[in-house]
Amino acid sequence: MDALLRVNNLQKNLPVYSGGILRKKVTNYARAVDGVTFTIGRGEVLPATFPKH
C-alpha cells in the first residue's frame, strides 16, 4: 500500500488539574492514547471526533 500517513506507537497524556480557578496546577496525567499504530493509504478516509468545549 502507498501510505500517505503512517503513525507508529502514538501516545498522548492529558494533564489533570486541581486547586481551583486561581491556583490551578497539574497534579497528575491521564493516559488518553497509548500505543496506537495506523496507516492511511491513498483514497482512504480517517473519521475523527473532537471534544466539544
MDTraj code that builds the backbone (N, CA, C; nanometers):
import mdtraj as md
import numpy as np

residues = "MET ASP ALA LEU LEU ARG VAL ASN ASN LEU GLN LYS ASN LEU PRO VAL TYR SER GLY GLY ILE LEU ARG LYS LYS VAL THR ASN TYR ALA ARG ALA VAL ASP GLY VAL THR PHE THR ILE GLY ARG GLY GLU VAL LEU PRO ALA THR PHE PRO LYS HIS".split()
xyz = np.array([
    [0.0845, -0.1175, 0.0000],
    [0.0000, 0.0000, 0.0000],
    [0.0893, 0.1242, 0.0000],
    [0.0486, 0.2234, -0.0771],
    [0.1190, 0.3513, -0.0836],
    [0.0670, 0.4403, 0.0299],
    [0.1433, 0.4521, 0.1383],
    [0.0984, 0.5241, 0.2578],
    [0.1106, 0.6754, 0.2401],
    [0.0016, 0.7457, 0.2688],
    [0.0052, 0.8914, 0.2741],
    [0.0396, 0.9383, 0.4154],
    [-0.0040, 0.8599, 0.5150],
    [0.0233, 0.8913, 0.6550],
    [0.0467, 0.7605, 0.7289],
    [0.1546, 0.7544, 0.8049],
    [0.1841, 0.6358, 0.8853],
    [0.2159, 0.6830, 1.0272],
    [0.1448, 0.6261, 1.1248],
    [0.1655, 0.6609, 1.2656],
    [0.2012, 0.5331, 1.3400],
    [0.3109, 0.5367, 1.4154],
    [0.3558, 0.4206, 1.4918],
    [0.3653, 0.4556, 1.6395],
    [0.2997, 0.3735, 1.7229],
    [0.3088, 0.3843, 1.8685],
    [0.2731, 0.5243, 1.9209],
    [0.1613, 0.5779, 1.8759],
    [0.1141, 0.7094, 1.9207],
    [0.0764, 0.7040, 2.0685],
    [0.1254, 0.8016, 2.1448],
    [0.0926, 0.8128, 2.2866],
    [0.0585, 0.9575, 2.3185],
    [-0.0440, 0.9773, 2.4022],
    [-0.0838, 1.1126, 2.4425],
    [-0.1343, 1.1077, 2.5852],
    [-0.0762, 1.1910, 2.6699],
    [-0.1198, 1.2042, 2.8083],
    [-0.1762, 1.3445, 2.8273],
    [-0.2887, 1.3537, 2.8973],
    [-0.3536, 1.4820, 2.9220],
    [-0.3361, 1.5215, 3.0679],
    [-0.3096, 1.6493, 3.0953],
    [-0.2909, 1.6931, 3.2338],
    [-0.4215, 1.6916, 3.3126],
    [-0.4110, 1.6566, 3.4402],
    [-0.5237, 1.6621, 3.5335],
    [-0.4934, 1.7761, 3.6296],
    [-0.5852, 1.8718, 3.6384],
    [-0.5644, 1.9914, 3.7198],
    [-0.6404, 1.9832, 3.8514],
    [-0.5892, 2.0519, 3.9528],
    [-0.6600, 2.0676, 4.0799],
    [-0.6194, 2.2010, 4.1409],
    [-0.6936, 2.2424, 4.2427],
    [-0.6571, 2.3640, 4.3130],
    [-0.7479, 2.4828, 4.2881],
    [-0.8535, 2.4664, 4.2129],
    [-0.9449, 2.5772, 4.1897],
    [-0.9025, 2.6657, 4.0738],
    [-0.9772, 2.7719, 4.0524],
    [-0.9557, 2.8594, 3.9371],
    [-0.8268, 2.9409, 3.9499],
    [-0.7999, 2.9981, 4.0652],
    [-0.6842, 3.0859, 4.0802],
    [-0.5530, 3.0115, 4.1040],
    [-0.5601, 2.8970, 4.1676],
    [-0.4377, 2.8215, 4.1994],
    [-0.4344, 2.6874, 4.1258],
    [-0.4779, 2.6890, 4.0028],
    [-0.4837, 2.5669, 3.9227],
    [-0.3430, 2.5174, 3.8901],
    [-0.3178, 2.3898, 3.9189],
    [-0.1879, 2.3316, 3.8853],
    [-0.2069, 2.1862, 3.8437],
    [-0.1120, 2.1365, 3.7672],
    [-0.1162, 1.9980, 3.7210],
    [-0.0764, 1.9066, 3.8362],
    [-0.1628, 1.8113, 3.8689],
    [-0.1345, 1.7187, 3.9787],
    [-0.1133, 1.5757, 3.9312],
    [-0.1536, 1.5477, 3.8071],
    [-0.1393, 1.4120, 3.7547],
    [-0.1605, 1.4163, 3.6035],
    [-0.1476, 1.3020, 3.5384],
    [-0.1726, 1.2906, 3.3944],
    [-0.2624, 1.1709, 3.3676],
    [-0.3563, 1.1865, 3.2747],
    [-0.4450, 1.0780, 3.2336],
    [-0.4000, 1.0287, 3.0963],
    [-0.3866, 0.9003, 3.0812],
    [-0.3449, 0.8426, 2.9528],
    [-0.4650, 0.8415, 2.8587],
    [-0.4573, 0.9188, 2.7516],
    [-0.5661, 0.9272, 2.6550],
    [-0.5492, 0.8242, 2.5443],
    [-0.4280, 0.8082, 2.4960],
    [-0.3962, 0.7139, 2.3882],
    [-0.2624, 0.6503, 2.4217],
    [-0.2521, 0.5192, 2.3990],
    [-0.1274, 0.4507, 2.4314],
    [-0.1005, 0.3403, 2.3303],
    [0.0006, 0.3595, 2.2466],
    [0.0445, 0.2544, 2.1558],
    [-0.0408, 0.2349, 2.0315],
    [-0.1031, 0.3392, 1.9811],
    [-0.1872, 0.3272, 1.8611],
    [-0.0995, 0.3383, 1.7365],
    [-0.1186, 0.2434, 1.6438],
    [-0.0459, 0.2426, 1.5172],
    [-0.1464, 0.2289, 1.4035],
    [-0.1324, 0.3131, 1.3006],
    [-0.2213, 0.3021, 1.1847],
    [-0.1544, 0.3631, 1.0619],
    [-0.2073, 0.3257, 0.9454],
    [-0.1613, 0.3770, 0.8175],
    [-0.2824, 0.4187, 0.7363],
    [-0.2731, 0.5331, 0.6715],
    [-0.3794, 0.5790, 0.5818],
    [-0.3215, 0.5801, 0.4407],
    [-0.3872, 0.5068, 0.3541],
    [-0.3413, 0.4971, 0.2163],
    [-0.4190, 0.5905, 0.1242],
    [-0.3744, 0.5998, 0.0030],
    [-0.4389, 0.6829, -0.0981],
    [-0.5847, 0.6382, -0.1161],
    [-0.6785, 0.7328, -0.1093],
    [-0.8204, 0.7047, -0.1263],
    [-0.8919, 0.6625, 0.0007],
    [-0.8205, 0.6455, 0.1119],
    [-0.8836, 0.6079, 0.2384],
    [-0.9210, 0.7334, 0.3174],
    [-1.0151, 0.7161, 0.4102],
    [-1.0644, 0.8273, 0.4915],
    [-1.0461, 0.7921, 0.6383],
    [-1.0026, 0.8896, 0.7174],
    [-0.9897, 0.8730, 0.8615],
    [-1.0995, 0.9522, 0.9301],
    [-1.1988, 0.8838, 0.9903],
    [-1.3017, 0.9580, 1.0641],
    [-1.2432, 1.0087, 1.1957],
    [-1.2784, 1.1280, 1.2333],
    [-1.2257, 1.1848, 1.3572],
    [-1.3370, 1.2558, 1.4331],
    [-1.3327, 1.2466, 1.5645],
    [-1.4253, 1.3207, 1.6500],
    [-1.3434, 1.4079, 1.7434],
    [-1.3986, 1.5206, 1.7807],
    [-1.3285, 1.6145, 1.8664],
    [-1.4179, 1.6526, 1.9834],
    [-1.3589, 1.6738, 2.1012],
    [-1.4409, 1.7111, 2.2170],
    [-1.5054, 1.8477, 2.1991],
    [-1.6234, 1.8612, 2.2539],
    [-1.6956, 1.9868, 2.2487],
    [-1.6704, 2.0613, 2.3794],
    [-1.6166, 2.1812, 2.3709],
    [-1.5844, 2.2582, 2.4928],
    [-1.6874, 2.3647, 2.5163],
])
top = md.Topology()
chain = top.add_chain()
for i, resn in enumerate(residues, 1):
    res = top.add_residue(resn, chain, resSeq=i)
    for name in ("N", "CA", "C"):
        top.add_atom(name, md.element.get_by_symbol(name[0]), res)
traj = md.Trajectory(xyz[None], top)
